[in-house]
């Protein structure tokens, strides 16, 4: 039997030696994932961990030090008020996407219709339904692997989101044409030429279909801007996450596509990462 505090110190030392930025915090999270107990429970029970939990913890450490994303290793990613299941085959939700969700939430009228395009784990769609239960929320996803994660999260959270397996907006019910209040997406927006600039844990583990979008990184943004015009209500909004160097090109694309009130917003780090525009 091993004390959780002794194991935490041991794991933190291993993580620090391999360059993990927050070894103490990650050590706690890995032990919690392996034991099924949160830190408060471990403190209250003064539990001593059996050999199986120790072995599981060390296996999680092995995966983490090999470069696997922390969220894949623990199986959990926090997103706004939710805890989502994540793992191989789905993009890990990022803090900047929470800001995108905030902008989308601000554009939803009472009882509005919202579509999250390329939902991945379901993060945006589920967060919107959680915070705006009055809205009808649909989400599309092309990847079968990602769709399985979205379905799992929807079912675990008991949130009524309509999941549709399709590319972009192609599978939406025809009666929604010209009837959607908000279309929101975190599309792939990394240029193929920028592949080498991404962290190894992202390129080696997260799905490339959710990351890369052609030579300039704007292929999906451009296509979605064209398709969305047919589905949005007059006055409806398109809200997109974009790459930090794509503000001006996205502004041009949306304006040329006939959108009004095109705006580029900054994320919490001050980077231009959110675009929104209204269908006249």
C-alpha positions as CSV (number, residue, x, y, z in Angstrom):
1,X,0.0,0.0,0.0
2,X,1.3,3.4,-0.9
3,X,0.4,6.9,0.4
4,X,-1.2,9.1,-2.3
5,X,1.1,11.9,-1.2
6,X,4.2,9.7,-1.6
7,X,3.0,8.6,-5.1
8,X,2.2,12.2,-6.0
9,X,5.7,13.3,-5.2
10,X,7.2,10.4,-7.1
11,X,5.1,11.1,-10.2
12,X,5.8,14.9,-10.0
13,X,9.5,14.2,-10.1
14,X,9.1,12.0,-13.2
15,X,7.0,14.6,-14.9
16,X,9.3,17.4,-14.1
17,X,12.3,15.5,-15.3
18,X,10.7,15.1,-18.7
19,X,9.8,18.8,-19.0
20,X,6.1,18.8,-18.1
21,X,5.3,22.5,-17.2
22,X,3.0,21.8,-14.2
23,X,4.2,18.5,-12.7
24,X,2.6,18.8,-9.3
25,X,-0.8,19.6,-10.7
26,X,-0.6,16.9,-13.4
27,X,0.6,14.4,-10.8
28,X,-2.6,15.0,-8.8
29,X,-4.8,14.7,-11.9
30,X,-3.2,11.5,-13.0
31,X,-3.7,9.9,-9.6
32,X,-7.3,11.0,-9.5
33,X,-7.9,9.5,-12.9
34,X,-6.3,6.2,-11.9
35,X,-8.0,5.9,-8.5
36,X,-11.4,7.3,-9.3
37,X,-11.2,9.6,-6.3
38,X,-10.8,13.4,-6.3
39,X,-8.2,15.1,-4.1
40,X,-10.8,16.0,-1.5
41,X,-11.8,12.4,-1.2
42,X,-8.2,11.3,-0.9
43,X,-7.6,13.9,1.8
44,X,-10.7,13.0,3.8
45,X,-10.2,9.2,3.7
46,X,-6.4,9.4,4.1
47,X,-6.5,6.5,1.7
48,X,-3.6,4.3,1.0
49,X,-3.5,3.2,-2.6
50,X,-3.3,-0.4,-3.5
51,X,-0.8,-1.9,-6.0
52,X,-3.3,-1.8,-8.8
53,X,-4.0,1.9,-8.5
54,X,-0.2,2.6,-8.3
55,X,0.4,0.5,-11.4
56,X,-2.4,2.3,-13.3
57,X,-1.1,5.7,-12.2
58,X,2.4,4.8,-13.5
59,X,1.0,3.6,-16.8
60,X,-0.8,7.0,-17.2
61,X,2.5,8.7,-16.4
62,X,4.2,6.6,-19.1
63,X,1.6,7.7,-21.6
64,X,1.9,11.4,-20.6
65,X,5.7,11.4,-20.7
66,X,5.6,9.8,-24.1
67,X,3.8,13.0,-25.3
68,X,0.1,12.0,-25.2
69,X,-2.1,14.9,-24.4
70,X,-3.1,15.1,-20.7
71,X,-6.8,15.1,-21.6
72,X,-6.4,11.9,-23.5
73,X,-4.6,10.3,-20.6
74,X,-7.1,11.3,-18.0
75,X,-10.1,10.9,-20.4
76,X,-11.5,14.2,-19.3
77,X,-11.5,17.8,-20.6
78,X,-13.1,20.8,-18.9
79,X,-15.2,23.1,-21.1
80,X,-17.1,26.0,-19.6
81,X,-19.4,24.4,-17.0
82,X,-19.0,20.8,-18.4
83,X,-16.6,17.9,-18.1
84,X,-16.3,16.1,-21.4
85,X,-15.1,12.7,-22.3
86,X,-12.2,12.9,-24.8
87,X,-9.6,10.5,-26.3
88,X,-8.0,9.4,-29.5
89,X,-10.0,10.5,-32.6
90,X,-11.3,13.8,-31.3
91,X,-9.8,17.2,-30.9
92,X,-9.1,18.4,-27.3
93,X,-11.3,21.5,-26.6
94,X,-9.3,24.6,-26.0
95,X,-9.9,27.7,-23.9
96,X,-10.2,30.0,-26.9
97,X,-13.1,27.9,-28.1
98,X,-14.9,28.8,-24.9
99,X,-14.7,32.4,-26.0
100,X,-16.1,31.4,-29.4
101,X,-19.0,29.8,-27.5
102,X,-19.5,33.0,-25.5
103,X,-19.9,35.0,-28.7
104,X,-22.4,32.5,-30.1
105,X,-24.4,32.5,-26.9
106,X,-24.7,36.3,-27.1
107,X,-26.3,36.0,-30.6
108,X,-29.1,33.4,-29.8
109,X,-32.6,34.8,-29.6
110,X,-35.2,33.3,-27.2
111,X,-36.0,29.8,-28.5
112,X,-33.5,30.2,-31.3
113,X,-32.0,27.5,-33.6
114,X,-28.3,26.9,-33.4
115,X,-26.0,24.6,-35.4
116,X,-22.5,23.7,-34.3
117,X,-20.6,22.6,-37.4
118,X,-17.9,19.9,-37.0
119,X,-18.8,19.4,-33.3
120,X,-16.0,17.0,-32.4
121,X,-16.5,16.1,-28.7
122,X,-19.7,18.1,-28.8
123,X,-18.1,20.9,-26.7
124,X,-19.7,23.9,-28.3
125,X,-23.1,22.4,-28.9
126,X,-23.4,20.9,-25.4
127,X,-22.2,24.0,-23.7
128,X,-24.8,26.1,-25.6
129,X,-27.6,23.6,-24.7
130,X,-26.4,23.6,-21.1
131,X,-26.5,27.4,-20.8
132,X,-29.5,28.0,-23.1
133,X,-31.9,25.1,-22.6
134,X,-34.6,27.1,-24.5
135,X,-32.6,26.8,-27.8
136,X,-32.8,24.1,-30.3
137,X,-29.3,22.9,-30.9
138,X,-28.1,20.7,-33.7
139,X,-24.5,19.6,-34.4
140,X,-22.8,18.0,-37.4
141,X,-19.8,15.9,-37.6
142,X,-18.1,14.0,-40.5
143,X,-15.7,11.8,-38.5
144,X,-17.2,8.6,-37.1
145,X,-14.6,8.5,-34.3
146,X,-15.4,12.0,-33.2
147,X,-19.2,11.4,-33.5
148,X,-18.8,8.5,-31.0
149,X,-17.3,10.9,-28.4
150,X,-20.1,13.5,-29.1
151,X,-22.8,10.8,-28.6
152,X,-21.1,9.7,-25.4
153,X,-20.9,13.2,-24.0
154,X,-24.5,14.0,-25.0
155,X,-25.8,10.9,-23.3
156,X,-23.7,11.3,-20.2
157,X,-24.8,14.9,-19.7
158,X,-28.4,14.2,-20.7
159,X,-28.5,17.3,-23.0
160,X,-30.8,17.3,-26.0
161,X,-28.6,18.0,-28.9
162,X,-29.4,16.6,-32.3
163,X,-26.3,15.0,-33.8
164,X,-26.1,14.6,-37.6
165,X,-23.4,12.7,-39.4
166,X,-22.5,14.8,-42.4
167,X,-19.9,17.2,-43.9
168,X,-20.5,20.8,-42.8
169,X,-24.2,21.6,-43.3
170,X,-25.1,19.1,-46.0
171,X,-27.2,16.8,-43.8
172,X,-29.3,19.3,-42.1
173,X,-33.1,19.0,-42.3
174,X,-34.3,20.9,-45.4
175,X,-36.9,22.8,-43.4
176,X,-34.1,24.6,-41.6
177,X,-33.0,26.3,-44.8
178,X,-33.1,30.1,-44.2
179,X,-34.2,29.3,-40.7
180,X,-31.1,29.1,-38.5
181,X,-30.3,31.9,-36.0
182,X,-26.7,31.0,-35.3
183,X,-24.2,28.8,-37.1
184,X,-21.0,28.3,-35.0
185,X,-17.9,26.3,-35.7
186,X,-14.3,25.6,-34.6
187,X,-13.2,24.4,-38.1
188,X,-9.8,23.1,-39.1
189,X,-7.7,26.2,-39.9
190,X,-4.0,25.2,-39.8
191,X,-2.2,25.6,-43.1
192,X,-0.3,22.5,-44.3
193,X,2.9,24.6,-44.4
194,X,2.5,25.3,-40.7
195,X,2.4,21.7,-39.6
196,X,5.9,21.9,-38.2
197,X,5.0,24.8,-35.9
198,X,2.5,22.7,-33.9
199,X,3.5,21.0,-30.7
200,X,4.4,17.3,-31.2
201,X,1.7,16.1,-28.9
202,X,-0.9,17.8,-31.1
203,X,0.5,16.6,-34.5
204,X,1.2,13.1,-33.2
205,X,-2.1,12.4,-31.4
206,X,-4.9,14.7,-32.4
207,X,-6.9,14.1,-35.6
208,X,-5.5,15.9,-38.6
209,X,-8.9,16.2,-40.2
210,X,-9.8,18.6,-37.4
211,X,-6.6,20.6,-37.7
212,X,-5.5,21.1,-41.3
213,X,-7.4,22.9,-44.0
214,X,-5.4,23.1,-47.2
215,X,-2.5,25.3,-48.4
216,X,-3.6,28.5,-46.6
217,X,-5.6,26.9,-43.8
218,X,-8.8,28.6,-45.0
219,X,-10.4,26.0,-47.2
220,X,-13.1,25.0,-44.6
221,X,-13.7,28.5,-43.5
222,X,-14.3,29.6,-47.1
223,X,-16.6,26.7,-47.8
224,X,-18.6,27.2,-44.6
225,X,-19.0,30.9,-45.3
226,X,-20.6,30.0,-48.7
227,X,-22.9,27.3,-47.4
228,X,-24.0,29.2,-44.3
229,X,-25.7,31.9,-46.3
230,X,-28.3,29.4,-47.5
231,X,-29.1,28.2,-44.0
232,X,-29.1,31.3,-41.9
233,X,-32.2,33.4,-41.3
234,X,-32.0,37.0,-42.5
235,X,-30.3,38.6,-39.5
236,X,-28.7,35.3,-38.4
237,X,-25.1,35.1,-37.3
238,X,-22.1,33.0,-38.4
239,X,-19.5,32.7,-35.6
240,X,-16.1,31.1,-36.3
241,X,-12.9,30.3,-34.6
242,X,-10.0,31.3,-36.8
243,X,-6.2,31.2,-36.8
244,X,-4.5,34.2,-35.2
245,X,-3.1,35.3,-38.6
246,X,-6.4,34.9,-40.5
247,X,-8.3,37.9,-39.3
248,X,-7.9,40.1,-42.3
249,X,-8.4,37.3,-44.9
250,X,-11.5,36.1,-43.0
251,X,-12.9,39.6,-42.9
252,X,-12.4,39.9,-46.7
253,X,-14.0,36.5,-47.3
254,X,-17.1,37.3,-45.3
255,X,-17.5,40.8,-46.7
256,X,-17.1,39.5,-50.3
257,X,-19.7,36.7,-49.5
258,X,-22.3,39.3,-48.7
259,X,-22.3,39.3,-45.0
260,X,-22.8,42.4,-42.9
261,X,-21.4,43.6,-39.6
262,X,-18.2,41.5,-40.1
263,X,-16.2,41.6,-36.9
264,X,-13.0,40.1,-35.7
265,X,-12.6,39.6,-32.0
266,X,-9.6,38.8,-29.8
267,X,-9.2,35.9,-27.4
268,X,-8.1,36.1,-23.8
269,X,-4.5,36.2,-25.0
270,X,-5.2,39.2,-27.2
271,X,-5.0,37.3,-30.5
272,X,-7.5,37.7,-33.3
273,X,-9.3,34.3,-33.0
274,X,-13.0,34.9,-33.4
275,X,-14.9,36.1,-36.5
276,X,-18.6,36.8,-36.6
277,X,-20.8,38.2,-39.4
278,X,-24.6,38.7,-39.9
279,X,-26.6,37.6,-42.9
280,X,-28.4,40.8,-44.1
